[in-house]
Amino acid sequence: MRTSDVREMVRNGEEEAVIEANIYKGREIRIRNVIRRGGEVEGKRQIRDIGAVSFQPDDIWMVKGGPELRRKYLDEVVAETKRSYREVLREYQRTLKQRNEAIRAVRKGLKEREFMRFWNPMLYMNGKSIVEERGAALKELQREMTRLGEKWGKGEIELKYYTSMGDETGDEEKTMERIRKMEEAELRRGVSLIGPHRDELLLFLAGKNVRRECSQGEQKLVTIAWRLAQARQMEGGTGRRMLLLMDDCLSELDEENRRTVLDELDEWEQAILTTTDDSDELAGTHRIWLDGEGGG
């Protein structure tokens, strides 16, 4: 999940890495993959009805960082259940790039304004599709995150999406007029100022802006809730059971919240959690401890 280069999974100084697993899917399926130093993989086997959602410590930047990160995380959720969505995103990025180049050409006096206006209909159509898909995904995420926030006794977790295309994105005439009104500002700035690439997603916990008003522990708890809601949505949208991979999700949480997270993970068929602390809350779980050299 951190790299697409399988060679990085081979420990320095070794010639190969071995991954083994037994998966139960009506029957036991044994998987054994060997990754060679040169990147060759022997024994590839895909289990199509099983998926995974991972939480990583860096995920907290979804709430702490800028809007581009929140858009990225939201697009990830949509793309997992809508296979055509990645192509819509790519087409929008192509249109946006060409429109930005047209804006700069007009700004320099190399082209007339019609040259940049040519791209407006395509910006609208692709942008509308993205905004609608994001909105539909957020409704599902909102339902599950509201349930988790209330179940955990933390109050409602709210997701609020603001689109630069306006509240009536489905109305082509009004949205196109909105795009035209941005023309002067776009020529001054040299970039497109309207479209899903400018949208914002805000998260609130019990009425507090998670980014600005919540503690580090609260921010992490909301991020965990996002990943759990994403996994539930993927199960419903794909029919696949999800494996949770939770990397260091308990640090920065107090005892009560660690217990809350562990109780929630206990409701899943399987979750793999990494931690550096042998806290009391882990009693009764299946544990494997690794020393500094990676041994058992």
C-alpha positions in Angstrom: 0.0 0.0 0.0 3.0 2.3 0.2 4.7 1.4 -3.1 3.9 -0.2 -6.5 7.5 -1.6 -6.7 7.4 -5.1 -5.2 11.2 -5.1 -5.0 10.9 -2.8 -2.0 9.3 -5.7 -0.1 12.6 -7.7 -0.1 14.7 -7.0 2.9 18.1 -5.4 2.3 20.8 -8.1 1.9 18.2 -10.9 1.1 17.4 -12.4 -2.3 13.7 -12.9 -1.8 10.6 -12.3 0.3 7.9 -14.9 1.0 4.2 -14.1 1.7 2.0 -17.0 2.9 -1.7 -17.0 3.9 -4.6 -19.3 4.4 -7.9 -17.7 3.3 -11.3 -19.2 4.1 -13.9 -18.5 1.5 -16.3 -21.4 1.7 -13.1 -23.5 1.6 -9.6 -23.0 2.6 -7.4 -21.4 0.0 -3.6 -21.4 0.5 -1.5 -18.6 -1.0 2.2 -18.5 -1.3 4.0 -15.8 -3.3 7.8 -15.4 -3.6 9.2 -12.0 -4.5 12.7 -12.1 -6.0 15.2 -9.4 -5.7 14.8 -8.5 -9.4 11.0 -8.0 -9.0 9.8 -11.3 -10.3 6.8 -12.8 -8.4 6.2 -16.5 -8.4 2.9 -18.0 -7.4 0.6 -15.0 -8.1 -2.9 -15.7 -7.1 -5.8 -13.2 -6.7 -8.8 -13.7 -4.4 -11.3 -11.5 -6.0 -14.1 -11.6 -3.3 -11.8 -10.2 -0.6 -10.7 -6.6 -0.3 -8.8 -4.5 2.2 -9.0 -1.1 3.7 -5.9 0.2 5.5 -5.5 2.9 8.1 -2.1 4.5 8.3 -0.8 7.2 10.7 -0.4 9.6 7.8 -4.2 9.4 7.2 -4.7 12.0 9.9 -3.5 14.6 7.3 -6.9 14.0 5.7 -8.4 16.3 8.4 -5.2 18.3 9.3 -4.1 19.1 5.8 -5.5 21.1 2.9 -8.7 20.5 0.9 -6.8 18.7 -1.9 -6.1 15.8 0.5 -9.7 15.5 1.5 -10.8 15.5 -2.1 -8.2 12.7 -2.7 -9.5 10.6 0.1 -13.1 11.1 -1.1 -12.2 10.2 -4.7 -10.6 7.0 -3.4 -13.9 6.0 -1.8 -15.9 6.7 -5.0 -13.4 4.9 -7.2 -13.5 1.7 -5.2 -17.2 1.2 -6.0 -17.5 3.0 -9.3 -15.1 1.5 -11.8 -15.7 4.2 -14.4 -14.9 7.0 -11.9 -11.1 7.0 -12.4 -11.6 7.6 -16.1 -14.0 10.5 -15.4 -11.3 12.0 -13.1 -8.6 11.6 -15.8 -10.8 13.2 -18.4 -11.6 16.1 -16.1 -7.9 16.6 -15.4 -7.1 16.6 -19.2 -9.9 19.2 -19.8 -8.6 21.3 -16.8 -5.1 21.2 -18.1 -6.1 22.3 -21.6 -8.4 25.0 -20.3 -5.7 26.4 -18.0 -3.3 26.5 -21.0 -6.0 28.4 -23.0 -6.5 30.9 -20.1 -2.8 31.7 -20.1 -2.7 32.0 -23.9 -5.6 34.5 -23.7 -4.0 36.3 -20.8 -0.8 36.8 -22.9 -2.8 38.1 -25.8 -2.0 35.1 -28.0 -5.6 34.0 -28.3 -9.2 35.4 -28.2 -11.5 34.7 -25.3 -13.5 32.1 -27.3 -10.4 29.9 -27.1 -10.8 29.5 -23.3 -14.6 29.4 -23.5 -14.4 26.4 -25.9 -13.5 24.2 -22.9 -16.4 25.4 -20.6 -19.0 22.8 -21.7 -16.5 19.9 -21.1 -15.4 21.4 -17.8 -19.1 21.5 -16.8 -20.1 18.0 -17.9 -17.1 16.2 -16.4 -17.2 18.4 -13.3 -20.9 17.7 -12.8 -20.3 14.0 -12.9 -17.6 14.2 -10.3 -19.6 16.4 -7.9 -22.6 14.1 -8.2 -20.6 10.9 -7.5 -18.9 12.6 -4.6 -22.2 13.7 -3.2 -23.7 10.2 -3.5 -20.7 8.6 -1.7 -20.8 11.2 1.1 -24.4 10.3 1.8 -23.4 6.7 2.5 -20.3 7.7 4.5 -22.3 10.2 6.5 -24.8 7.5 7.5 -22.1 5.2 8.8 -20.0 7.9 10.5 -23.1 9.3 12.2 -23.8 5.8 13.6 -20.2 5.4 14.8 -20.0 8.9 16.4 -23.2 8.3 18.4 -22.3 4.7 19.2 -18.9 5.8 20.6 -20.6 8.6 22.6 -18.6 11.3 20.8 -21.6 13.1 19.2 -22.5 13.4 15.6 -19.7 13.3 12.9 -20.8 15.5 10.1 -19.5 15.7 6.5 -20.1 19.0 4.7 -19.2 19.3 1.0 -18.9 22.7 -0.7 -18.6 22.8 -4.5 -17.4 25.8 -6.4 -19.8 25.0 -9.1 -22.8 26.0 -6.9 -25.7 24.3 -5.2 -27.5 23.8 -8.5 -24.9 21.8 -10.4 -27.6 20.0 -12.3 -28.9 23.2 -13.8 -26.5 23.6 -16.8 -27.6 27.1 -17.7 -27.0 28.5 -14.2 -23.7 26.7 -13.8 -22.4 27.8 -17.2 -23.3 31.4 -16.2 -21.4 30.9 -13.0 -18.4 29.7 -15.0 -18.6 32.8 -17.3 -18.8 35.1 -14.3 -15.4 33.8 -13.1 -13.7 34.7 -16.4 -12.1 38.0 -15.4 -10.8 36.5 -12.1 -9.4 33.5 -14.0 -7.6 35.7 -16.5 -6.0 37.6 -13.6 -4.9 34.5 -11.9 -4.1 32.4 -14.9 -5.9 29.3 -13.8 -9.4 27.8 -13.6 -11.2 28.9 -10.4 -14.3 26.8 -10.7 -14.8 23.1 -10.8 -14.4 20.0 -8.5 -10.7 20.7 -8.2 -11.6 23.7 -6.0 -14.1 22.0 -3.8 -13.9 21.5 0.0 -14.9 18.8 2.4 -15.2 19.8 6.0 -15.6 17.4 8.9 -17.3 18.2 12.2 -17.4 16.3 15.5 -20.2 17.3 17.9 -20.4 20.7 16.1 -16.6 21.3 16.2 -14.5 21.8 13.1 -12.3 18.7 13.3 -9.3 20.5 11.6 -9.4 23.6 13.7 -11.0 22.8 17.0 -10.4 19.2 17.8 -7.5 17.6 19.7 -5.0 15.3 18.0 -6.8 12.3 19.6 -10.2 13.4 18.3 -8.8 14.0 14.9 -7.4 10.5 14.8 -10.7 9.0 16.0 -12.6 10.7 13.2 -10.0 9.5 10.7 -10.4 5.9 12.0 -14.2 6.3 11.7 -13.7 7.5 8.0 -11.8 4.3 7.2 -14.3 2.1 8.9 -17.2 3.8 7.1 -15.2 3.4 3.8 -14.9 -0.3 4.4 -18.6 -0.8 5.1 -19.4 1.2 2.0 -17.1 -0.9 -0.1 -18.7 -4.1 1.3 -22.1 -2.9 0.3 -21.0 -1.6 -3.1 -18.8 -4.5 -4.2 -20.2 -7.5 -2.3 -16.7 -8.2 -1.1 -15.8 -8.7 2.6 -13.2 -6.3 3.8 -10.0 -7.0 5.7 -9.0 -4.1 8.0 -5.3 -3.3 8.1 -4.9 -0.8 11.0 -1.3 0.5 11.3 -0.6 2.1 14.7 -4.2 3.2 15.2 -4.1 3.2 19.0 -1.3 5.7 19.7 -2.4 9.2 20.8 -5.7 7.8 22.1 -6.5 7.6 25.8 -7.5 4.4 27.4 -11.2 4.9 26.9 -10.8 5.6 23.2 -8.4 2.7 22.7 -11.1 0.5 24.2 -13.7 2.0 21.9 -11.7 1.4 18.8 -10.8 -2.2 19.8 -14.5 -3.0 20.6 -15.4 -1.7 17.1 -12.7 -3.8 15.4 -13.9 -6.8 17.3 -17.2 -6.7 15.3 -15.3 -7.3 12.0 -14.6 -10.8 10.8 -10.9 -10.0 10.8 -8.7 -7.0 11.5 -4.9 -6.8 11.6 -3.6 -4.1 13.9 0.0 -3.1 14.5 1.1 -1.4 17.8 4.3 -0.9 19.7 2.6 -1.1 23.1 1.3 -4.2 24.9 -1.6 -2.3 26.5 -4.2 -4.0 28.8 -6.9 -3.5 26.2 -5.2 -6.1 23.9 -5.6 -8.9 26.4 -7.3 -11.8 24.7 -6.3 -11.0 21.2 -4.0 -13.0 19.0 -0.6 -11.3 19.1 2.7 -11.7 17.4 5.6 -9.6 18.6 8.6 -8.7 16.4 12.0 -7.7 17.7 14.1 -5.0 16.1 15.5 -7.4 13.5 12.1 -8.6 12.4 12.3 -11.9 14.2 9.5 -13.4 16.2 
